[in-house]
Amino acid sequence: MRSLKWIIACLTLFVLSQSRGSVSTDFIQETCHKTTNYDLCVSSLKSDPRSSTADVKGLARIALDQTLTNSVDTQARIARLFNETSDEYIRKGLGTCKDEYDLGVGKITEATKNVILSRFVDARNDVADVADEVNTCEESFSRGGRWRQSPLTDRNNVIVRFAKFTREIIAILG
């Protein structure tokens, strides 16, 4: 009799853990439906194991972490490209991008602190600033009388998309 109770308890825990995974997937999908980039939102949030137990605030922090990771990766790419090119206009644009990404990484860190402290308007503004800084980076290659194709367009577009859905998740909070 005792082993039958133990088996029932184990089965109950297994069923509950399986339904929790389904609930979290549904919760992520429900949250991401409130954003303008549903597919990126769902795929990026589901890729992080913390999302299985996260509330909206937790999802916002995960999205901020992913935006930060992508930004730091782009900073490394900027440094590498700067060292590899001799084109003065590309170097000038990359210099602007370095400055803008430095600001952006700082803003993502601030946004994370503001989400933790439930200062959601400040966090949304911080994330909006990140997108503005990335756009300034992209535009820097078409200034100064000589146009050059930005070597960062694809990376910049990714960061802007991440910033946008991250801001939209934070907006759900308040």
N, C-alpha and C positions, 0 to 999 in steps of 0.2 A: 504494500500500500504506500509506503514511504517513497519508494522509487517511482511509482506512478505519479505522485504529487510532484516530485522533482522533475520528471519528464514534462508534465503539463506546465510547470513553471518555466522551464527552459523554452518550450514551444511558444508560450505566451510572450516571453521576452524577445524571441526571434521574430515573431509576427509584429510586435510593437516596433522593433528596430527597423524592420523592412518598411512598415507604413510611415515611420518618421522620415526615411529617405525619400519616399514618394511625396510626403507633405512638403519637405524642403524643396524638392524639385518644383512642385506646384507653386510654392511661395516665391521662388526665384522667378519663375515664369510670370506670375502675377505681378511681381515688382517690375520686371523688365518690360511688361506690356505698357507701363506708364512712362517709358522712355521712347526716344525716337530711333534708337538703334537696338531693337529687340535682339537680333541674332548675336551681335557682339556682346551685348549685356549678358545674355544667357550663357554663351560659351565661355566667356571670361570668368563669370562668377562660379559656374559649375566646375571650372578647372581648379578652383581652390578648395581644399578639403574643409576649411573653416565654414564654408557656405552651408554645409549640411545642418548646422545648428544655429546659424546666424539669424538675427532679426534684421530689420531694415537698417538700423544703425551699424550693425556688423557688416552688412552688404556694402554700405557706403565706405566703411573702412577698408574692406577688401578691394573695392574699386579704386580707392585712393592709393592703396599699396601697389596695385597693378599699373596705375598711371605713373607712379613714382618709378617703378622698375623700368618701364618703357622710356621714361625721361632720362634716367641715369644711363641706360644703354645708348640712347641717342647722344648724350654728352660724350661718351667714350668714342662714338663714331665721329663726332665733330672733331675731337682732338686728333684722331687718326687721319681724317681727311685733311685737316689743317697742315699736318706734317708731310702729307704726300703730294700736295699741290704747290705749284709755283705761280699759278695765275693770281695776280694781285687782287682782282675783283672777287674771285672765289674766296680767297683768304680773308678779304674784308667782310664778305657776307658771313663766313664761318666765325669770324671774330664777334660779329653782332649776335650770331646764334649762340655762341658760348655764353655771352653776357645774358641773353634772354633765357636760356635754359638754366643758368645759375639762379636767376630770379624765380623761374618756374618751379624748380625743385624746392626752393625756400617756401613758395606759396603752397605747394602740396603738403609740406610739413606743417605749415600753419593751418591749413584746412583740416588736416587730421587732428590736430590739437583742438580745433574749434568743434569738430564733430564729437570728440570725446567729452568736451565741456558743454555740449548741446547748444552751441552758438551757431545755428544752422545758416542764418543769413550771412554771417561772416564767412563760413565755410563755402557757401555757394559763390560768394564774391571772390574768394581766393581761387577757386577752381576756374571761374570765368577769366580771371587774370592770367592763369596758366595758358588758356586757349589764345588769349590776346598776345601773349609773349611768343608763343609758337608761330602765330600768324606774322608777327613782326620779323621773326627769323626768316620765314619763307619770303616775305616781301623784300628783305635786304638784298636779295640777288638781282632785283630789278631796279635798284636805285643807283644814283650817281652817274647817270648818262650811259652806262653800258649794261646791257642785260646779259645775264648768265643763267643757264638752267640750274636751279637749285639741286644739289646732290642729296638733299634731305626731304624732298617732297613727300615720298611715301612714308617716311618716319613721322614727319610733321602731321600728315593727315591722320595717322594712327593716334597720335597723342591728342589731337583735337577731338576725334571721335570718342576716345576714352574720357576726356575731360567733359564732353557734353553729356554722356550718359551718367557719369559720376555726379555731375551737378544736378541732373534730373532725379537721381536717387536721393540726394541730400534734400532736394525740394520736397520730397514726400514726407520727410521728417519735420519740416516746418519752414 
